[in-house]
Amino acid sequence: MPNLSRRHLMMTAAAAVSAPLLSAPARADDARIDRQRLVQRHNPVLMAVDPHAPLMLGNGNIGFTADITGLQTFTEPYSKIAPLLTEAQWAWHSFPNPNGYTVADTQVPIEVNGHTRRYGYIKDWAEAATNPAMAYIRENPHRFSLGRVSLDLRARDGTPAKFADIKNTHQTLDLWTGTLTSRFIYDGEAVTVVTRVLADQDAVMAEVTSVLVAQGRLGVTVRFPGVSKSLNPDPSDWGNPDGHTTTEISRTSGDIHLKRQIDDTVYYSRIHAPGAYVEKAEAHTYRATSKAKTLTVTALFANSEALDLPSPAEAKVAVEHHWRDYWSNGGMVELAGTADPRATELERRIILSQYLMAVNASGAFPPQEEGLFSNSWNGKSHLEMHPWHSAHFALWGRPQLLEKSLGWYVSFLPKARTRAQEQGVKGAWWPKMIGPDGADSPSKVSPFILWQQPHPIYMSELLYRAGDNARVLKTYGQLVEDSADLLASIMVWDKPSGRYRLGPPVIPVQENFPPLTTFNPMFELAYFRWGIETAQTWRERTGKPRRADWDAVLAKWPDLPQKDGLYLPVGSEPGFWDKAAGTCKSNAVDETCQNRDHMSFLMPLGWLPGRDVDKPTMRRTFERMTRDWDLRQTWGWDYPMMAMTATRLGAPDEAIDWLFFDAKNNKFGKSGMTPRVHLDAHAAAFVPTATGAGVQTDAGLDGHGYQRAAETYFPSNGGLLLAIALMAGGWDGQTGHAPGFPKDWKVRVEGIRPSL
C-alpha cells in the first residue's frame, strides 16, 4: 500500500470536491448515463487567473491556449512555462542548415556482439554543446506557434489596457459544446468573449460583445511571431520582425488573406470579420474592429492556400455537433452515488482527460509529451509515449482517433526498414524522439531505448479488438509483421545460458541503467515476447502459417529476471533490491541510486496480461517497491500504471489509492492537466542549443527542491484513461462488473471494451 492512510487520502480528495454527488445505479445495464449532465458538471470554471492552468481549445489538429479573457491577451499573469500558444500538428520549422548536417553526422560507432552499429549517442550534454551537428539535428525540425489572437483593449486615452484593470473575471469551458465563455469588467463596462476552435479547420473564432467594441476601444488583434532560438517551452520570437515575412494575398474591408514565411517554412492565414474592418496595425499584426456592439473574428491557419470558411453561424453549429458527437458516441464511466469522496474527483479527472486527449492526442502524428500546449524537447514526439497518449481511444469506443496517428507508422515503414538494415537486424526499427521526418534525435538515452518497438503491434491489436477486423488486418498486417521481425532478430544468442538475451546495449523503461552493460530488462522481455506471439496470431488470422524462425526464438526465450522471490528490473543487476533497501533509501537525492524513475518491472502484469508472471512473486515485488522506492522521483503515468498492476492482482482499493497518491507529478489542476516536475535541480532543467548555451526550461525550485519542467504532461491523462478502461471494462478471462473498482463503489459503465 502507498505510504498514506486511506483516511488521509479521502480527506485530501474531499477538499477538492466541488460538485455534488448524484445518486445512480451501480450496474452498466441500468438506466443509461445522462452524458450531458455528467460532462457539464465537470466544466472548468475559473474566477481568477490560475497561473499554471490556462484552458485549451482544439480539434486534435490545432491547439489554442487561452488566458482569462478567452483569447491570448495577457501573458504576464501566467507561469513562464505556460505560454499562450497556437500550435498545429502540421506546423514545423527548421533553422537554415548551411553545413548540411545529417543524422549520420550525429552517430558514433559502438561494438555490439562483434558487429559495429552506429548510434546518435550523446555521452553528456557538454559534448552535445560542442558538436554542432548533434545540436542541429536534435533541435530541428521543431514545433512553432502560428500566431497570437488577442483582445485589443484600450483605455480612454488610447493606451493599452493593463491586466490589473480587468475586474470580475469569470470563465467557463463548456465541455459538451467545446465553447469557452469569458466575462469581465473593464472601465465599468461588461465584456463577453465566446471562443471556439472550428471542428474541421484550424481556425479560432471569437465573438466579442461589449459597448467598448462600438466605441472603438475593443477589437481583436492577430499577431504573427518568428521562431526563437530558445525553443522550449515557448518557441515564439517577438523581437526580430525582419526574420520573417507576412505578405497580403488579397483583402476586403472585413477579410484578409496572408502568406507567412519563416526561413523555408511557408503557411497561410485568413482573418475574417464579416461586417467589420480588418487592417494592418504594424509589422506582422492585424486588427479587426467594428462599429457594432458585437465583433466576430475568425483567424484561420493552414499549410495550403485553400482558405474557405463557413459562416460564423455554421461554424458554431459544427463545433457544437463535433463535441456532442464525441461525448455521445465514446465510452463513459460515471461514479455518482459513491460514498468515497474521491469518486467525484476521479470522475472529474476522467472527463477532463477525455477532453484534453481529444484536443492534444487525436491528430495524424504521434503527439509530443505536452501535446499542443507548449514545447519540450523542441516540440518533438517521443514514440515510447505514444500508447500512453492515444491507446485508450480503442478501449473507449473511439478507435478512429487512435487510427489517425497509427497511420504514420505505415507511411514511415520504408525508412524504418532502412534503419533496421543499418543496424544489422530485420524488420522495422522505430526511433524514439522524432519530428515529422522520423529522424531519431541524438540523446543520452534515445538510441538505446527499445520499448517503443512493439508499440505498433500493441496499438494495432487494440484496433483489431475494437472491430472492423478484416480491414484492420489488411491495413496494418505488414506493420505488425515488420515490427515483430525486429523483435525476434534483435535478440542475441547467449551461449552460457542456452537462451536468447536482450541487450546490451539497451536502456529499459526505467532509464537509469547504463546502456552498454544492461541486459534482459524485465518489461521489455515480456513485451517483446507478447509482440512476437501476437504477430503470429495475426498471421493465423489471415490464413498464413506461423513463422518458424520466430517460434525458434520463442522456444529459447529468457525467463523474467528474479532473485530471492522478487522480480528484478533488469537481469544484469541481481543485487538491485539489496542495494535499494540499503544505501539508496535516504532523504537525499542520489542520482547513482536506481530505486527511482519508472517501476516498469510491474508492467508485465498490468499493461500486459501477465503471460509469464507469477502473481505471488509480483505481489511480493509490488510490496517491496512500495517500501523501498523513492516515490518522489516518478512520472505522471507511473500512478495509473501501478493501479493497473494492483487491479490485476485483485486489489481494487490499492488501485484507487495509487491513482490518488500524493506526489508532485500526480496533481490534476483545474484544467485537468498534470505537471512534469523533477526532484533534482539538474535532471532536465537545461537543454543544449545550437550555440551551446543552456536554456532554462522551468520556473525554478519550490521549497522542497522540486523543479518544474512543464506545466502539463499528457501521458498522465492518457494513462489514467488506460487504467480506468481496465478497472471499469475488465480484461480477457475476467468476469464481473467493473472489477478494478472497490465493491462499495457505484460504477456505471458504457462503451468500454475489455483490455488485453
Buried (B, 14 or more C-beta within 10 A) or exposed (E): BBEEEBEEBBEBBEEBBEBEBBEBBBEBEEEEBBBBEBBBBBBBEBEEBBBBBBBBBBBBBBBBBBBBBBBBBBBEBBBBBBBBBBBBBBBBBBBEBEEEBEBEBBBBEBEBEEEEBBBBBBEEBEBBBEBBBBBBBBBBBBBBBBBBBBBBBBEEEEEEBEBEEBEEBBBBBBBBBBBBBBBBBBBEBEBBBBBBBBBEBBBBBBBBBBEBBBBEBBBBBBBBBBBBBBBBBBBBBEEEBEEBBBEEEEBEEBBBBBBBEBBEBEBBBBBBBBEBBBBBBEEBBBBBBBEEBBBBBBBBBBBEEEBEBBEBEEBBEBBBEBBBEBBEEBBBBBBBBBEBBBBBBBBBBBBBBBBBBBBBBBBBBBBBBBBBBBBBBBBBBBBBBBBBBBBBBBBBBBBEBBBBBBBBBEEBBEBBBEBBEEBEBBBBBBBBBBBBEBBBBBBBBBBBBBBBBBBBBBBBBBBBBBEEEEEBBEBBBEBBBBBBBBBBBBBBEBEEEEBBBBBBBBBBBBBBBEBBEBBBBBBBBBBBBBBBBBBBEBBEBEEEEBBEEBEEBBEBBBEBBBBEEBBBBBBBBEEBBBBBEEEBBEEEBBEEBBBBBBBBBBBBBBBBBBEBBBEEBBBBBBEBBBEBBBBBBBBBBBBBBBBBBBBBBEBBBBBBBBBBBEBBBBBBBBBBBBBBBBBBBEBBBBBBBBEBEEBBBBBEBEEEEBBBBBBBBBBBBBBBBBBBBBBBBBBEEBEEBBBBBBEEBBBBBBBBBBBB
